[in-house]
Amino acid sequence: IEHAITLQEASIQIDVTNQLHFSCKFTGSIRSMCENEVVIIPIIDDNGNPYIIPPATDAAFGQKTLVLHDNISQLLQIMPTHIDIISPQFTIDTSSGFGTLQDTQIIKAEYLVDAPFRFQLHEYPIEIQEVLEISLPEDNRDLIRKNLLDAQLEILLHNKLPLGGKAYAYFSTQEDIDIDDPDTYNFVKSIAIQSSIQNPDWQTIPGLRLTRDELLLFAEEDLYLKWVFSFEATEDVVEIHASTGDYIAIKGSFKGKVRVEE
């Protein structure tokens, strides 16, 4: 997905609470990971210097909010599945002068990835990694081989994103489907996706007719399906809140006409 979007604006906020009566220099890095890809950026201010956390006083704890903008797009561009702070270190600042320390005093940091993300979208295929296995009962496979006259795929689609585009369904008798290699799949069907702005409800996709050869594929013992999405390129920045409410749901069924035997 990192090739399909270009992040325009994002930030990471770190709120630090210092209970020590000394100011501290905060150093460390933020790491984002997606499969085998890792991006690491240092935690520094806009001038390239470590952040200084103010000391606590008798009246209140020391507070500092760090807002990181530089390189954050690079950090999030890989669509990470995990973000963490690595090698964090607080160094007591010698310029603090005299103070006191108690074993109950702590330094605490909490960080938040700011949403929504604002980005531009490019017309680039986004592959769903998981390949679905379709298993039909043996008696249904026999009906398809012997008695099936006509069939179609019926699709219901619910798009919660403010983006339209197309979805492609790649069907194959082998699990390793490479959309760039036609030898790895038997056929592909495409459907148009309306944006949530055009249609906020479930979208009924007109039945996708199957040829005789395509029908017989459903009589195979092993059948696999891979989904690929391609969204319309956007001229302006798109805003998505990156929550569980942003998704595309697809329901599919196989509807056929069969010849009845005694």
C-alpha positions in Angstrom: 0.0 0.0 0.0 3.0 2.3 0.5 3.2 2.8 -3.3 -0.5 3.7 -3.6 -0.4 6.7 -1.2 1.7 9.7 -0.4 1.3 10.9 3.1 0.9 14.7 3.3 0.5 15.3 7.0 0.9 13.2 10.2 2.5 13.6 13.6 3.5 11.7 16.7 2.9 13.4 20.0 4.9 12.3 23.1 3.7 13.6 26.5 6.4 13.4 29.2 5.9 13.8 32.9 9.0 14.4 35.1 8.6 13.9 38.9 12.3 14.5 39.5 13.5 17.9 40.7 16.1 17.9 37.9 15.7 18.7 34.3 16.5 15.7 32.0 17.7 15.3 28.4 15.5 12.8 26.6 17.1 10.7 23.8 15.8 7.7 21.8 14.3 6.7 18.5 10.9 5.7 17.1 10.7 2.5 15.1 8.0 1.5 12.7 7.8 -2.1 11.3 5.8 -3.7 8.5 6.8 -7.3 7.8 10.5 -7.2 6.9 10.6 -3.4 6.4 11.8 -1.2 9.3 12.2 2.6 9.5 13.9 4.3 12.5 14.0 8.0 13.1 15.6 9.9 16.1 13.6 11.8 18.6 14.9 15.3 18.2 13.5 18.8 17.9 13.3 20.8 14.7 16.8 22.1 15.2 18.2 18.6 15.5 18.8 18.7 19.3 17.5 16.3 22.0 14.5 17.5 24.0 15.0 18.9 27.5 12.3 17.9 30.0 11.8 20.6 32.7 12.1 19.6 36.4 9.4 19.2 38.9 8.7 21.8 41.5 7.1 21.6 44.9 3.9 22.8 43.3 3.8 20.6 40.1 5.5 17.9 38.0 7.6 18.9 35.1 5.6 18.6 31.8 6.7 18.6 28.2 4.8 17.8 25.0 7.0 16.7 22.1 5.3 16.9 18.7 7.3 15.2 15.9 6.7 16.2 12.3 10.0 15.8 10.5 10.4 12.3 8.9 7.0 11.2 10.3 5.6 10.7 6.8 8.7 8.5 6.1 7.9 6.5 9.3 4.3 5.9 8.4 4.6 5.6 4.6 5.3 1.8 5.0 1.8 1.4 6.6 3.4 -0.1 9.8 1.8 -2.8 11.8 3.8 -1.8 14.9 5.3 1.5 16.2 7.4 1.7 19.3 10.0 3.8 21.1 13.4 2.1 21.2 16.5 2.9 23.4 14.8 5.6 25.4 17.1 7.3 27.9 16.7 10.2 30.3 20.0 11.9 31.3 19.9 14.3 34.3 20.9 17.7 33.2 23.9 19.0 35.3 22.8 22.6 34.8 19.8 21.9 37.1 21.8 22.7 40.1 20.9 21.2 43.5 17.8 19.1 44.0 16.4 16.0 45.7 15.5 12.5 44.6 13.2 10.0 46.1 12.6 6.4 45.1 8.9 7.0 44.5 9.7 9.7 41.8 9.4 8.6 38.2 9.6 9.9 34.6 6.7 8.7 32.4 6.2 9.1 28.7 3.1 8.4 26.7 2.9 8.7 22.9 0.1 8.9 20.4 0.1 8.7 16.6 -2.1 11.5 15.4 -5.1 10.7 13.2 -6.6 11.4 10.8 -3.9 10.8 8.2 -4.0 13.2 5.2 -2.7 11.8 2.0 -2.9 11.7 -1.8 -3.9 8.5 -3.4 -2.4 7.1 -6.6 -4.0 4.6 -9.0 -1.9 1.6 -7.9 -3.0 -2.0 -7.2 -3.3 -2.9 -3.5 -3.1 -6.6 -2.9 -4.7 -8.3 0.0 -2.1 -10.6 1.4 -4.4 -13.4 2.6 -5.5 -15.8 -0.2 -9.0 -17.2 0.5 -9.6 -20.9 0.0 -13.1 -21.8 -1.5 -14.3 -25.2 -0.6 -17.6 -26.6 -2.0 -19.1 -29.9 -0.9 -18.4 -32.8 -3.2 -22.0 -33.3 -4.1 -22.2 -29.6 -5.2 -19.0 -30.1 -7.3 -20.7 -33.1 -9.0 -23.7 -30.9 -9.8 -21.5 -28.3 -11.4 -19.7 -30.9 -13.5 -22.8 -32.8 -14.7 -25.9 -30.6 -14.4 -24.9 -26.9 -14.2 -26.5 -24.9 -17.0 -25.7 -21.3 -16.1 -24.1 -19.5 -13.1 -23.0 -16.1 -11.9 -21.2 -14.5 -9.0 -23.4 -12.2 -6.9 -21.5 -9.6 -4.9 -22.6 -7.2 -2.1 -20.1 -4.5 -1.2 -20.0 -1.9 1.7 -17.4 0.8 1.3 -16.8 3.0 4.3 -14.0 5.0 2.7 -14.5 8.3 0.8 -12.8 6.8 -2.2 -14.1 5.0 -5.3 -12.3 2.5 -7.5 -12.3 -1.1 -8.6 -11.9 -4.5 -7.0 -10.4 -7.4 -8.8 -11.0 -11.1 -7.9 -8.4 -13.5 -9.1 -9.4 -17.2 -9.1 -6.9 -20.0 -9.3 -6.5 -23.7 -8.6 -3.1 -22.9 -7.0 -2.5 -21.0 -3.8 0.5 -18.9 -5.0 -1.3 -16.2 -7.1 0.9 -13.6 -8.8 -1.3 -11.0 -10.4 1.5 -10.1 -12.8 1.8 -13.7 -14.0 -1.3 -15.0 -15.9 0.0 -18.5 -15.5 -0.7 -18.4 -11.8 -4.4 -17.8 -12.1 -7.3 -19.1 -14.2 -9.5 -16.0 -14.6 -10.1 -12.5 -13.0 -13.3 -10.6 -12.5 -13.6 -6.8 -11.7 -16.3 -4.8 -10.0 -16.7 -1.0 -9.6 -16.6 0.5 -6.1 -18.6 3.6 -5.3 -17.2 5.9 -2.6 -19.0 6.2 0.8 -20.0 9.7 -0.3 -21.8 8.3 -3.4 -23.3 5.4 -1.6 -23.1 5.0 2.2 -25.0 1.7 2.2 -24.5 -1.8 0.9 -23.9 -1.7 -2.9 -25.4 -4.5 -5.0 -23.0 -5.4 -7.8 -24.7 -6.8 -11.0 -24.2 -10.5 -11.4 -20.8 -11.5 -12.9 -21.5 -14.1 -15.6 -19.2 -17.1 -15.8 -18.1 -18.9 -18.9 -18.2 -22.7 -19.1 -14.5 -23.0 -18.4 -14.9 -20.6 -15.4 -17.9 -22.6 -14.1 -15.9 -25.8 -14.2 -13.2 -24.3 -12.0 -15.7 -24.4 -9.1 -15.9 -28.1 -9.5 -12.2 -28.4 -8.6 -11.4 -29.7 -5.1 -9.0 -26.7 -4.4 -10.0 -23.2 -5.5 -8.3 -20.0 -4.3 -9.3 -16.3 -4.4 -7.2 -13.2 -4.1 -8.6 -9.7 -3.9 -6.8 -6.7 -5.4 -8.1 -3.1 -5.0 -7.3 -0.1 -7.1 -8.6 3.3 -6.0 -9.2 6.3 -8.1 -6.3 8.8 -8.0 -7.1 11.9 -6.0 -6.2 15.4 -7.0 -6.7 16.8 -3.5 -5.7 15.5 -0.1 -8.0 12.8 1.3 -8.7 12.5 5.0 -9.1 9.0 6.7 -9.2 8.5 10.4 -7.4 5.1 10.3 -9.9 3.5 12.7 -11.9 0.3 12.7 -14.7 2.3 11.1 -12.7 2.6 7.9 -13.1 -0.6 5.9 -14.5 -2.3 2.8 -16.7 -5.3 3.3 -17.5 -7.8 0.6 -20.0 -10.7 0.6 -20.1 -13.1 -2.3 -22.2 -16.0 -3.4 -22.3 -18.5 -6.3 -25.8 -18.7 -7.9 -26.4 -21.4 -10.6 -29.1 -23.1 -12.6 -28.9 -26.9 -12.7 -30.7 -29.6 -14.7 -32.8 -31.8 -12.4 -32.5 -35.5 -12.7 -34.7 -38.3 -11.3 
